[in-house]
């Protein structure tokens, strides 16, 4: 190793001074980004609390109407909702994640799939080798799912009674 390079290595870590400066800059940027997010959130809460009851109702209606269109009618992607339904530019992508909309989008999408699964007429288990189990449901049979053991076990009930408890 030449002498110039060895002087720039942080002892024991193999990180040179340029890498250290980059990591420090990244840390500073991350801190500034988090501060800006907190300020925005505070300002947004202040804005919301300053609205009249009618203005809050109108804002709520406008947002939920668009979420309903994007998620349940169009079943679009997160980007579809932001850019095509709400009409935002790409700058809103991270802000949508910060406020929890991506989590809502994913939960709705997963929930819709789960609801659709309740109407299946055939249940199959497929492993690496092949279909290891196939069950054609009778007209009065339905499928009910249950997570157990701290969400590590999926149990599937196929019968004519257990699913009725959800009605």
LUMROSE-831887 format. One record per residue: residue number from 1; x, y negated, z negated of N, C-alpha, C in turn; chain. Coordinates in pm, whole numbers, plus 50000, padded with zeros to 5 digits. Example, Ala and Ser with C-alpha at 12.3 -4.5 7.8 and 13.67 -1.06 7.14 Angstrom:
BEGIN
MIPA  num   n.xx   n.yy   n.zz  ca.xx  ca.yy  ca.zz   c.xx   c.yy   c.zz  chaine
MIPA    1  51319  50569  49220  51230  50450  49220  51320  50330  49220       A
MIPA    2  51285  50225  49292  51367  50106  49286  51290  49997  49213       A
end
This chain:
BEGIN
MIPA  num   n.xx   n.yy   n.zz  ca.xx  ca.yy  ca.zz   c.xx   c.yy   c.zz  chaine
MIPA    1  50085  50117  50000  50000  50000  50000  50090  49877  50000       A
MIPA    2  50062  49778  50084  50148  49660  50085  50119  49570  49966       A
MIPA    3  50211  49482  49935  50202  49402  49813  50083  49305  49815       A
MIPA    4  50048  49250  49934  49934  49159  49940  49805  49230  49904       A
MIPA    5  49790  49350  49956  49667  49427  49931  49658  49471  49786       A
MIPA    6  49770  49518  49729  49767  49569  49592  49735  49459  49492       A
MIPA    7  49771  49336  49521  49739  49226  49431  49589  49197  49429       A
MIPA    8  49519  49237  49534  49376  49209  49544  49288  49323  49497       A
MIPA    9  49348  49431  49448  49270  49545  49400  49238  49525  49252       A
MIPA   10  49111  49537  49217  49072  49530  49076  49106  49664  49014       A
MIPA   11  49183  49660  48907  49239  49780  48848  49134  49885  48818       A
MIPA   12  49159  50006  48868  49075  50121  48836  48950  50135  48921       A
MIPA   13  48914  50036  49002  48790  50045  49077  48809  50046  49228       A
MIPA   14  48921  50013  49275  48945  50013  49418  48864  49907  49492       A
MIPA   15  48828  49799  49423  48752  49690  49485  48848  49574  49505       A
MIPA   16  48860  49526  49628  48950  49413  49649  48877  49282  49616       A
MIPA   17  48949  49175  49613  48895  49045  49573  48783  48998  49666       A
MIPA   18  48795  49028  49794  48689  48987  49888  48559  49059  49856       A
MIPA   19  48570  49190  49824  48450  49266  49785  48392  49211  49656       A
MIPA   20  48478  49177  49561  48432  49124  49432  48357  48993  49454       A
MIPA   21  48411  48906  49535  48345  48777  49563  48211  48801  49632       A
MIPA   22  48206  48896  49723  48081  48929  49791  47976  48979  49692       A
MIPA   23  48017  49071  49602  47924  49126  49503  47877  49018  49406       A
MIPA   24  47966  48928  49367  47926  48818  49280  47826  48727  49351       A
MIPA   25  47851  48700  49479  47758  48618  49558  47623  48685  49572       A
MIPA   26  47623  48816  49593  47498  48892  49604  47420  48887  49473       A
MIPA   27  47491  48899  49363  47428  48891  49231  47368  48753  49209       A
MIPA   28  47440  48649  49246  47390  48512  49232  47265  48493  49318       A
MIPA   29  47269  48543  49441  47154  48532  49531  47033  48603  49471       A
MIPA   30  47054  48723  49417  46946  48800  49358  46882  48723  49242       A
MIPA   31  46966  48662  49160  46918  48584  49046  46837  48464  49093       A
MIPA   32  46886  48394  49195  46814  48279  49250  46680  48321  49311       A
MIPA   33  46682  48434  49381  46559  48486  49443  46455  48516  49336       A
MIPA   34  46496  48579  49226  46405  48611  49117  46351  48484  49051       A
MIPA   35  46436  48384  49033  46391  48256  48977  46289  48190  49068       A
MIPA   36  46315  48192  49197  46220  48133  49293  46086  48207  49291       A
MIPA   37  46090  48340  49276  45967  48418  49269  45886  48381  49146       A
MIPA   38  45953  48364  49032  45884  48326  48909  45822  48187  48920       A
MIPA   39  45893  48094  48980  45840  47959  49000  45718  47965  49091       A
MIPA   40  45729  48040  49200  45614  48052  49292  45494  48112  49219       A
MIPA   41  45517  48218  49140  45408  48282  49069  45343  48184  48970       A
MIPA   42  45424  48108  48900  45370  48007  48807  45287  47902  48883       A
MIPA   43  45343  47851  48992  45271  47751  49071  45141  47807  49128       A
MIPA   44  45144  47934  49170  45023  47996  49224  44917  48011  49116       A
MIPA   45  44957  48053  48996  44862  48063  48884  44805  47926  48848       A
MIPA   46  44888  47824  48850  44842  47688  48822  44741  47645  48928       A
MIPA   47  44771  47673  49054  44677  47642  49162  44543  47712  49139       A
MIPA   48  44548  47844  49111  44426  47922  49091  44343  47867  48975       A
MIPA   49  44410  47836  48865  44340  47786  48748  44283  47646  48769       A
MIPA   50  44335  47574  48866  44283  47441  48898  44165  47442  48994       A
MIPA   51  44134  47557  49050  44021  47566  49143  43889  47563  49066       A
MIPA   52  43787  47515  49133  43653  47524  49074  43605  47668  49085       A
MIPA   53  43500  47700  49014  43442  47835  49022  43406  47868  49167       A
MIPA   54  43346  47775  49237  43307  47798  49377  43429  47823  49466       A
MIPA   55  43535  47747  49445  43657  47766  49525  43721  47902  49498       A
MIPA   56  43721  47946  49371  43774  48079  49339  43689  48188  49404       A
MIPA   57  43557  48172  49399  43468  48269  49463  43492  48274  49613       A
MIPA   58  43506  48158  49675  43531  48153  49820  43665  48218  49856       A
MIPA   59  43769  48190  49777  43900  48250  49802  43893  48401  49785       A
MIPA   60  43828  48446  49679  43812  48590  49654  43739  48657  49770       A
MIPA   61  43630  48598  49812  43551  48654  49923  43636  48663  50050       A
MIPA   62  43707  48557  50082  43788  48554  50205  43896  48662  50203       A
MIPA   63  43962  48679  50089  44071  48777  50079  44016  48919  50083       A
MIPA   64  43914  48948  50004  43859  49084  49998  43799  49123  50132       A
MIPA   65  43734  49030  50199  43678  49057  50333  43788  49103  50429       A
MIPA   66  43902  49039  50423  44014  49075  50511  44080  49206  50469       A
MIPA   67  44090  49229  50339  44143  49357  50292  44051  49470  50338       A
MIPA   68  43921  49450  50325  43824  49552  50367  43840  49583  50516       A
MIPA   69  43854  49477  50598  43870  49498  50742  44001  49574  50771       A
MIPA   70  44111  49526  50714  44241  49585  50744  44252  49728  50694       A
MIPA   71  44204  49754  50573  44226  49882  50509  44119  49986  50541       A
MIPA   72  43992  49948  50534  43885  50046  50547  43825  50053  50687       A
MIPA   73  43811  49939  50753  43757  49943  50889  43863  49980  50991       A
MIPA   74  43975  49907  50991  44080  49928  51091  44179  50038  51051       A
MIPA   75  44190  50064  50922  44289  50159  50868  44428  50129  50925       A
MIPA   76  44462  50001  50924  44587  49957  50981  44703  49967  50883       A
MIPA   77  44820  49938  50934  44942  49940  50853  44947  49813  50766       A
MIPA   78  45043  49811  50675  45067  49693  50592  45095  49572  50681       A
MIPA   79  45181  49591  50782  45212  49482  50875  45088  49438  50953       A
MIPA   80  45006  49533  50995  44882  49501  51067  44796  49408  50982       A
MIPA   81  44781  49444  50855  44699  49363  50766  44754  49222  50755       A
MIPA   82  44884  49210  50729  44944  49078  50710  44940  48993  50837       A
MIPA   83  44985  49050  50949  45006  48971  51069  44880  48957  51155       A
MIPA   84  44805  49066  51168  44692  49063  51261  44558  49029  51195       A
MIPA   85  44539  49072  51072  44412  49044  51005  44420  48912  50928       A
MIPA   86  44523  48895  50847  44537  48771  50771  44597  48658  50856       A
MIPA   87  44671  48693  50962  44730  48592  51049  44858  48529  50994       A
MIPA   88  44926  48598  50904  45051  48545  50847  45167  48571  50941       A
MIPA   89  45276  48496  50920  45400  48523  50992  45484  48619  50907       A
MIPA   90  45594  48672  50962  45675  48771  50889  45728  48723  50754       A
MIPA   91  45730  48594  50730  45775  48543  50602  45689  48587  50485       A
MIPA   92  45570  48636  50512  45479  48678  50406  45502  48822  50363       A
MIPA   93  45586  48896  50435  45606  49039  50408  45649  49063  50262       A
MIPA   94  45754  48996  50218  45805  49015  50082  45707  48959  49979       A
MIPA   95  45649  48845  50009  45554  48786  49915  45435  48879  49893       A
MIPA   96  45391  48948  49999  45284  49046  49985  45324  49162  49896       A
MIPA   97  45451  49200  49901  45501  49305  49811  45508  49252  49668       A
MIPA   98  45554  49128  49652  45566  49070  49518  45433  49064  49445       A
MIPA   99  45326  49035  49517  45196  49021  49450  45124  49156  49436       A
MIPA  100  45183  49263  49489  45125  49396  49472  45040  49444  49587       A
MIPA  101  45032  49367  49696  44945  49409  49805  44992  49538  49872       A
MIPA  102  45123  49559  49885  45169  49684  49946  45127  49804  49861       A
MIPA  103  45133  49789  49729  45087  49897  49641  44938  49923  49660       A
MIPA  104  44860  49816  49671  44716  49831  49695  44693  49901  49829       A
MIPA  105  44765  49857  49932  44753  49917  50066  44780  50067  50059       A
MIPA  106  44889  50106  49995  44925  50247  49988  44823  50327  49907       A
MIPA  107  44773  50270  49799  44674  50340  49717  44543  50358  49792       A
MIPA  108  44502  50258  49867  44379  50269  49946  44396  50375  50054       A
MIPA  109  44509  50372  50122  44533  50468  50230  44532  50610  50176       A
MIPA  110  44602  50632  50064  44605  50764  50003  44466  50805  49955       A
MIPA  111  44393  50712  49896  44258  50741  49847  44162  50778  49958       A
MIPA  112  44172  50711  50070  44086  50743  50185  44114  50884  50235       A
MIPA  113  44241  50920  50241  44276  51056  50283  44221  51160  50185       A
MIPA  114  44231  51131  50056  44180  51222  49954  44029  51238  49968       A
MIPA  115  43959  51129  49990  43814  51137  50009  43780  51223  50131       A
MIPA  116  43853  51206  50240  43826  51284  50360  43852  51432  50336       A
MIPA  117  43950  51464  50252  43982  51604  50224  43870  51676  50151       A
MIPA  118  43786  51604  50083  43679  51667  50007  43576  51733  50098       A
MIPA  119  43573  51699  50225  43477  51756  50318  43532  51867  50405       A
MIPA  120  43649  51920  50373  43708  52022  50458  43625  52150  50458       A
MIPA  121  43634  52225  50566  43566  52355  50577  43664  52471  50584       A
MIPA  122  43793  52438  50587  43896  52542  50588  44014  52492  50505       A
MIPA  123  44067  52580  50423  44182  52548  50339  44295  52642  50376       A
MIPA  124  44413  52585  50405  44528  52668  50442  44650  52628  50360       A
MIPA  125  44729  52728  50326  44859  52705  50265  44962  52755  50365       A
MIPA  126  45054  52667  50400  45156  52701  50499  45292  52682  50433       A
MIPA  127  45374  52786  50441  45509  52777  50386  45608  52790  50501       A
MIPA  128  45734  52808  50471  45838  52815  50574  45817  52931  50672       A
MIPA  129  45760  53039  50625  45744  53157  50708  45624  53146  50801       A
MIPA  130  45510  53105  50746  45386  53102  50825  45271  53057  50735       A
MIPA  131  45151  53075  50787  45035  53054  50702  45031  53167  50600       A
MIPA  132  45039  53130  50475  45039  53234  50373  44901  53254  50311       A
MIPA  133  44811  53158  50336  44675  53172  50283  44580  53088  50367       A
MIPA  134  44466  53145  50406  44361  53072  50476  44227  53111  50413       A
MIPA  135  44146  53010  50385  44013  53033  50327  43913  52948  50404       A
MIPA  136  43815  53013  50466  43705  52942  50530  43597  52923  50425       A
MIPA  137  43558  52799  50404  43461  52770  50299  43320  52803  50345       A
MIPA  138  43240  52853  50253  43098  52876  50279  43027  52741  50276       A
MIPA  139  42903  52738  50325  42829  52612  50333  42815  52541  50199       A
MIPA  140  42803  52616  50091  42784  52553  49960  42915  52534  49883       A
MIPA  141  43028  52568  49941  43156  52555  49873  43224  52423  49909       A
MIPA  142  43297  52368  49813  43376  52247  49834  43511  52264  49766       A
MIPA  143  43597  52170  49793  43731  52171  49736  43741  52061  49632       A
MIPA  144  43802  52092  49519  43831  51994  49415  43978  52008  49380       A
MIPA  145  44046  51895  49363  44188  51892  49335  44212  51843  49193       A
MIPA  146  44315  51893  49131  44348  51850  48996  44500  51853  48978       A
MIPA  147  44555  51744  48928  44697  51740  48893  44709  51773  48745       A
MIPA  148  44802  51860  48713  44822  51901  48574  44971  51906  48544       A
MIPA  149  45004  51933  48420  45145  51944  48377  45225  51818  48413       A
MIPA  150  45176  51704  48366  45242  51575  48395  45257  51551  48545       A
MIPA  151  45153  51584  48619  45149  51563  48765  45252  51646  48841       A
MIPA  152  45294  51759  48784  45389  51846  48853  45321  51967  48914       A
MIPA  153  45193  51990  48880  45120  52105  48932  44993  52057  48999       A
MIPA  154  44974  52099  49123  44850  52072  49195  44765  52198  49190       A
MIPA  155  44646  52185  49134  44553  52296  49133  44439  52262  49228       A
MIPA  156  44400  52361  49306  44292  52345  49402  44182  52443  49365       A
MIPA  157  44063  52390  49343  43948  52472  49309  43856  52478  49430       A
MIPA  158  43820  52599  49471  43728  52617  49583  43611  52699  49530       A
MIPA  159  43499  52632  49515  43380  52704  49467  43256  52622  49495       A
MIPA  160  43143  52671  49448  43017  52605  49474  42968  52523  49354       A
MIPA  161  43049  52513  49246  43002  52444  49126  43091  52328  49082       A
MIPA  162  43223  52346  49074  43309  52246  49009  43305  52110  49078       A
MIPA  163  43288  52106  49208  43287  51980  49279  43163  51897  49248       A
MIPA  164  43057  51959  49201  42932  51887  49173  42947  51789  49056       A
MIPA  165  43047  51810  48971  43067  51721  48856  43107  51581  48902       A
MIPA  166  43153  51565  49024  43194  51434  49075  43079  51356  49139       A
MIPA  167  42964  51419  49153  42849  51350  49215  42785  51251  49121       A
end
